[in-house]
Amino acid sequence: MSLHQPVRMNRTDVLIAIAEVARSGGASQPEDAIAQLAAIINGLELSGSGSDRVMEMLLRIGACLWNLQQERMRL
């Protein structure tokens, strides 16, 4: 599976793809992941129903990454 092909994925497919990227050494560093997530959020058109929920989920993911980055900096 290529990261560059637009594919409709179910939850299981997504989790498998995440694990494959991590296993292959393709994971972003937390600070890079935060910047990538910020770029995604900035580019989203969140005007439809459920957009508040999507934004909240993305911000929670960002907060998780932020905490990982802060913990990593303390080590």
N, CA, C and O atoms as a GROMACS GRO file, in nm:
protein
  300
    1MET      N    1   0.084  -0.118   0.000
    1MET     CA    2   0.000   0.000   0.000
    1MET      C    3   0.088   0.124   0.000
    1MET      O    4   0.178   0.136   0.083
    2SER      N    5   0.064   0.213  -0.089
    2SER     CA    6   0.140   0.336  -0.098
    2SER      C    7   0.070   0.447  -0.020
    2SER      O    8  -0.053   0.454  -0.018
    3LEU      N    9   0.148   0.532   0.043
    3LEU     CA   10   0.090   0.646   0.116
    3LEU      C   11   0.040   0.754   0.022
    3LEU      O   12  -0.029   0.846   0.065
    4HIS      N   13   0.074   0.744  -0.104
    4HIS     CA   14   0.041   0.850  -0.198
    4HIS      C   15  -0.085   0.822  -0.279
    4HIS      O   16  -0.128   0.907  -0.356
    5GLN      N   17  -0.143   0.704  -0.264
    5GLN     CA   18  -0.264   0.670  -0.339
    5GLN      C   19  -0.387   0.700  -0.255
    5GLN      O   20  -0.397   0.651  -0.142
    6PRO      N   21  -0.482   0.779  -0.307
    6PRO     CA   22  -0.605   0.802  -0.232
    6PRO      C   23  -0.688   0.675  -0.230
    6PRO      O   24  -0.731   0.625  -0.334
    7VAL      N   25  -0.710   0.622  -0.111
    7VAL     CA   26  -0.781   0.497  -0.094
    7VAL      C   27  -0.881   0.512   0.019
    7VAL      O   28  -0.851   0.573   0.122
    8ARG      N   29  -0.998   0.459  -0.001
    8ARG     CA   30  -1.098   0.456   0.106
    8ARG      C   31  -1.061   0.341   0.199
    8ARG      O   32  -1.056   0.226   0.155
    9MET      N   33  -1.036   0.370   0.325
    9MET     CA   34  -0.991   0.270   0.419
    9MET      C   35  -1.085   0.262   0.538
    9MET      O   36  -1.133   0.364   0.588
   10ASN      N   37  -1.112   0.139   0.584
   10ASN     CA   38  -1.190   0.127   0.705
   10ASN      C   39  -1.094   0.134   0.825
   10ASN      O   40  -0.973   0.143   0.807
   11ARG      N   41  -1.149   0.132   0.944
   11ARG     CA   42  -1.069   0.150   1.064
   11ARG      C   43  -0.957   0.046   1.075
   11ARG      O   44  -0.843   0.080   1.109
   12THR      N   45  -0.988  -0.080   1.047
   12THR     CA   46  -0.888  -0.185   1.053
   12THR      C   47  -0.776  -0.159   0.953
   12THR      O   48  -0.658  -0.173   0.987
   13ASP      N   49  -0.812  -0.121   0.831
   13ASP     CA   50  -0.711  -0.089   0.729
   13ASP      C   51  -0.620   0.024   0.776
   13ASP      O   52  -0.499   0.020   0.755
   14VAL      N   53  -0.679   0.125   0.838
   14VAL     CA   54  -0.601   0.239   0.886
   14VAL      C   55  -0.503   0.196   0.993
   14VAL      O   56  -0.386   0.234   0.989
   15LEU      N   57  -0.549   0.116   1.089
   15LEU     CA   58  -0.461   0.071   1.195
   15LEU      C   59  -0.347  -0.016   1.141
   15LEU      O   60  -0.233  -0.004   1.186
   16ILE      N   61  -0.378  -0.101   1.046
   16ILE     CA   62  -0.274  -0.184   0.983
   16ILE      C   63  -0.174  -0.095   0.909
   16ILE      O   64  -0.053  -0.117   0.919
   17ALA      N   65  -0.224   0.004   0.836
   17ALA     CA   66  -0.135   0.094   0.762
   17ALA      C   67  -0.045   0.172   0.857
   17ALA      O   68   0.073   0.191   0.829
   18ILE      N   69  -0.101   0.218   0.969
   18ILE     CA   70  -0.021   0.291   1.068
   18ILE      C   71   0.090   0.201   1.121
   18ILE      O   72   0.205   0.243   1.131
   19ALA      N   73   0.054   0.078   1.156
   19ALA     CA   74   0.154  -0.016   1.208
   19ALA      C   75   0.262  -0.044   1.105
   19ALA      O   76   0.380  -0.054   1.140
   20GLU      N   77   0.224  -0.057   0.978
   20GLU     CA   78   0.322  -0.082   0.872
   20GLU      C   79   0.418   0.035   0.854
   20GLU      O   80   0.538   0.015   0.836
   21VAL      N   81   0.364   0.156   0.858
   21VAL     CA   82   0.450   0.274   0.845
   21VAL      C   83   0.546   0.281   0.963
   21VAL      O   84   0.665   0.307   0.945
   22ALA      N   85   0.495   0.257   1.084
   22ALA     CA   86   0.581   0.260   1.203
   22ALA      C   87   0.689   0.152   1.195
   22ALA      O   88   0.805   0.178   1.225
   23ARG      N   89   0.651   0.032   1.155
   23ARG     CA   90   0.744  -0.081   1.147
   23ARG      C   91   0.853  -0.056   1.042
   23ARG      O   92   0.967  -0.100   1.058
   24SER      N   93   0.817   0.013   0.935
   24SER     CA   94   0.914   0.037   0.827
   24SER      C   95   1.005   0.157   0.855
   24SER      O   96   1.092   0.189   0.775
   25GLY      N   97   0.985   0.223   0.970
   25GLY     CA   98   1.068   0.338   1.004
   25GLY      C   99   1.020   0.468   0.945
   25GLY      O  100   1.094   0.567   0.943
   26GLY      N  101   0.896   0.470   0.895
   26GLY     CA  102   0.844   0.590   0.830
   26GLY      C  103   0.768   0.685   0.921
   26GLY      O  104   0.710   0.782   0.874
   27ALA      N  105   0.768   0.658   1.051
   27ALA     CA  106   0.694   0.745   1.144
   27ALA      C  107   0.762   0.881   1.155
   27ALA      O  108   0.885   0.892   1.153
   28SER      N  109   0.680   0.984   1.166
   28SER     CA  110   0.732   1.119   1.188
   28SER      C  111   0.776   1.134   1.332
   28SER      O  112   0.726   1.064   1.421
   29GLN      N  113   0.868   1.223   1.355
   29GLN     CA  114   0.902   1.263   1.491
   29GLN      C  115   0.784   1.344   1.546
   29GLN      O  116   0.714   1.408   1.467
   30PRO      N  117   0.760   1.342   1.677
   30PRO     CA  118   0.643   1.413   1.731
   30PRO      C  119   0.633   1.559   1.687
   30PRO      O  120   0.524   1.607   1.655
   31GLU      N  121   0.746   1.631   1.685
   31GLU     CA  122   0.739   1.773   1.646
   31GLU      C  123   0.701   1.789   1.499
   31GLU      O  124   0.630   1.883   1.463
   32ASP      N  125   0.746   1.697   1.414
   32ASP     CA  126   0.708   1.700   1.273
   32ASP      C  127   0.561   1.661   1.257
   32ASP      O  128   0.489   1.719   1.176
   33ALA      N  129   0.517   1.564   1.336
   33ALA     CA  130   0.377   1.522   1.329
   33ALA      C  131   0.284   1.635   1.371
   33ALA      O  132   0.177   1.652   1.313
   34ILE      N  133   0.324   1.713   1.470
   34ILE     CA  134   0.244   1.828   1.514
   34ILE      C  135   0.234   1.929   1.399
   34ILE      O  136   0.125   1.980   1.371
   35ALA      N  137   0.345   1.958   1.334
   35ALA     CA  138   0.343   2.052   1.222
   35ALA      C  139   0.259   1.999   1.107
   35ALA      O  140   0.186   2.075   1.043
   36GLN      N  141   0.270   1.869   1.079
   36GLN     CA  142   0.189   1.809   0.972
   36GLN      C  143   0.041   1.816   1.005
   36GLN      O  144  -0.041   1.848   0.919
   37LEU      N  145   0.006   1.786   1.129
   37LEU     CA  146  -0.134   1.792   1.171
   37LEU      C  147  -0.186   1.935   1.163
   37LEU      O  148  -0.300   1.958   1.120
   38ALA      N  149  -0.105   2.032   1.204
   38ALA     CA  150  -0.146   2.172   1.195
   38ALA      C  151  -0.172   2.212   1.049
   38ALA      O  152  -0.267   2.284   1.021
   39ALA      N  153  -0.089   2.164   0.957
   39ALA     CA  154  -0.109   2.194   0.814
   39ALA      C  155  -0.238   2.130   0.764
   39ALA      O  156  -0.311   2.191   0.686
   40ILE      N  157  -0.266   2.008   0.807
   40ILE     CA  158  -0.390   1.942   0.767
   40ILE      C  159  -0.510   2.019   0.818
   40ILE      O  160  -0.605   2.046   0.744
   41ILE      N  161  -0.507   2.056   0.947
   41ILE     CA  162  -0.619   2.131   1.006
   41ILE      C  163  -0.637   2.263   0.934
   41ILE      O  164  -0.750   2.303   0.905
   42ASN      N  165  -0.527   2.331   0.904
   42ASN     CA  166  -0.534   2.459   0.834
   42ASN      C  167  -0.598   2.446   0.697
   42ASN      O  168  -0.668   2.537   0.652
   43GLY      N  169  -0.576   2.333   0.630
   43GLY     CA  170  -0.628   2.314   0.495
   43GLY      C  171  -0.768   2.255   0.488
   43GLY      O  172  -0.824   2.244   0.380
   44LEU      N  173  -0.824   2.217   0.603
   44LEU     CA  174  -0.957   2.156   0.602
   44LEU      C  175  -1.068   2.257   0.579
   44LEU      O  176  -1.060   2.372   0.624
   45GLU      N  177  -1.168   2.214   0.509
   45GLU     CA  178  -1.291   2.292   0.493
   45GLU      C  179  -1.392   2.229   0.588
   45GLU      O  180  -1.459   2.131   0.554
   46LEU      N  181  -1.402   2.286   0.706
   46LEU     CA  182  -1.488   2.228   0.809
   46LEU      C  183  -1.617   2.308   0.824
   46LEU      O  184  -1.642   2.371   0.927
   47SER      N  185  -1.699   2.305   0.722
   47SER     CA  186  -1.824   2.378   0.728
   47SER      C  187  -1.945   2.285   0.736
   47SER      O  188  -2.057   2.332   0.757
   48GLY      N  189  -1.925   2.155   0.718
   48GLY     CA  190  -2.035   2.060   0.718
   48GLY      C  191  -2.073   2.014   0.856
   48GLY      O  192  -2.011   2.051   0.955
   49SER      N  193  -2.177   1.931   0.861
   49SER     CA  194  -2.218   1.876   0.989
   49SER      C  195  -2.110   1.783   1.040
   49SER      O  196  -2.046   1.711   0.962
   50GLY      N  197  -2.089   1.784   1.168
   50GLY     CA  198  -1.985   1.702   1.228
   50GLY      C  199  -1.848   1.766   1.228
   50GLY      O  200  -1.752   1.708   1.277
   51SER      N  201  -1.838   1.888   1.173
   51SER     CA  202  -1.707   1.951   1.164
   51SER      C  203  -1.649   1.983   1.302
   51SER      O  204  -1.527   1.976   1.322
   52ASP      N  205  -1.734   2.018   1.398
   52ASP     CA  206  -1.685   2.043   1.533
   52ASP      C  207  -1.625   1.917   1.593
   52ASP      O  208  -1.522   1.923   1.660
   53ARG      N  209  -1.688   1.805   1.568
   53ARG     CA  210  -1.638   1.676   1.618
   53ARG      C  211  -1.504   1.642   1.554
   53ARG      O  212  -1.412   1.598   1.623
   54VAL      N  213  -1.493   1.663   1.424
   54VAL     CA  214  -1.367   1.635   1.353
   54VAL      C  215  -1.256   1.725   1.408
   54VAL      O  216  -1.145   1.677   1.434
   55MET      N  217  -1.285   1.852   1.425
   55MET     CA  218  -1.185   1.946   1.477
   55MET      C  219  -1.142   1.905   1.617
   55MET      O  220  -1.023   1.907   1.648
   56GLU      N  221  -1.237   1.868   1.702
   56GLU     CA  222  -1.205   1.825   1.838
   56GLU      C  223  -1.115   1.701   1.836
   56GLU      O  224  -1.018   1.693   1.912
   57MET      N  225  -1.147   1.606   1.750
   57MET     CA  226  -1.066   1.484   1.741
   57MET      C  227  -0.924   1.516   1.695
   57MET      O  228  -0.828   1.464   1.751
   58LEU      N  229  -0.911   1.602   1.595
   58LEU     CA  230  -0.778   1.638   1.544
   58LEU      C  231  -0.697   1.714   1.650
   58LEU      O  232  -0.577   1.693   1.663
   59LEU      N  233  -0.763   1.801   1.724
   59LEU     CA  234  -0.694   1.875   1.829
   59LEU      C  235  -0.650   1.782   1.942
   59LEU      O  236  -0.544   1.801   2.000
   60ARG      N  237  -0.731   1.682   1.973
   60ARG     CA  238  -0.693   1.584   2.076
   60ARG      C  239  -0.573   1.502   2.029
   60ARG      O  240  -0.484   1.471   2.109
   61ILE      N  241  -0.570   1.467   1.902
   61ILE     CA  242  -0.453   1.396   1.847
   61ILE      C  243  -0.330   1.487   1.858
   61ILE      O  244  -0.223   1.442   1.898
   62GLY      N  245  -0.347   1.613   1.823
   62GLY     CA  246  -0.238   1.709   1.834
   62GLY      C  247  -0.189   1.721   1.977
   62GLY      O  248  -0.068   1.729   2.002
   63ALA      N  249  -0.282   1.722   2.073
   63ALA     CA  250  -0.245   1.731   2.214
   63ALA      C  251  -0.166   1.607   2.258
   63ALA      O  252  -0.071   1.618   2.335
   64CYS      N  253  -0.206   1.491   2.209
   64CYS     CA  254  -0.133   1.367   2.238
   64CYS      C  255   0.010   1.378   2.185
   64CYS      O  256   0.106   1.345   2.255
   65LEU      N  257   0.024   1.423   2.063
   65LEU     CA  258   0.157   1.439   2.003
   65LEU      C  259   0.240   1.542   2.081
   65LEU      O  260   0.359   1.523   2.102
   66TRP      N  261   0.175   1.649   2.123
   66TRP     CA  262   0.242   1.752   2.200
   66TRP      C  263   0.297   1.692   2.330
   66TRP      O  264   0.412   1.716   2.366
   67ASN      N  265   0.213   1.613   2.399
   67ASN     CA  266   0.257   1.550   2.523
   67ASN      C  267   0.373   1.454   2.498
   67ASN      O  268   0.467   1.450   2.578
   68LEU      N  269   0.368   1.378   2.389
   68LEU     CA  270   0.479   1.289   2.355
   68LEU      C  271   0.607   1.368   2.332
   68LEU      O  272   0.715   1.328   2.377
   69GLN      N  273   0.594   1.479   2.262
   69GLN     CA  274   0.711   1.562   2.234
   69GLN      C  275   0.768   1.618   2.364
   69GLN      O  276   0.890   1.615   2.384
   70GLN      N  277   0.683   1.667   2.452
   70GLN     CA  278   0.729   1.724   2.579
   70GLN      C  279   0.797   1.618   2.665
   70GLN      O  280   0.900   1.644   2.728
   71GLU      N  281   0.739   1.498   2.668
   71GLU     CA  282   0.798   1.388   2.745
   71GLU      C  283   0.934   1.351   2.688
   71GLU      O  284   1.029   1.327   2.762
   72ARG      N  285   0.943   1.347   2.557
   72ARG     CA  286   1.068   1.313   2.489
   72ARG      C  287   1.177   1.415   2.521
   72ARG      O  288   1.294   1.379   2.535
   73MET      N  289   1.138   1.542   2.531
   73MET     CA  290   1.235   1.648   2.559
   73MET      C  291   1.286   1.638   2.703
   73MET      O  292   1.398   1.682   2.732
   74ARG      N  293   1.207   1.580   2.794
   74ARG     CA  294   1.249   1.566   2.933
   74ARG      C  295   1.348   1.452   2.952
   74ARG      O  296   1.422   1.450   3.050
   75LEU      N  297   1.349   1.356   2.858
   75LEU     CA  298   1.437   1.240   2.874
   75LEU      C  299   1.581   1.272   2.848
   75LEU      O  300   1.667   1.184   2.858
   0.00000   0.00000   0.00000
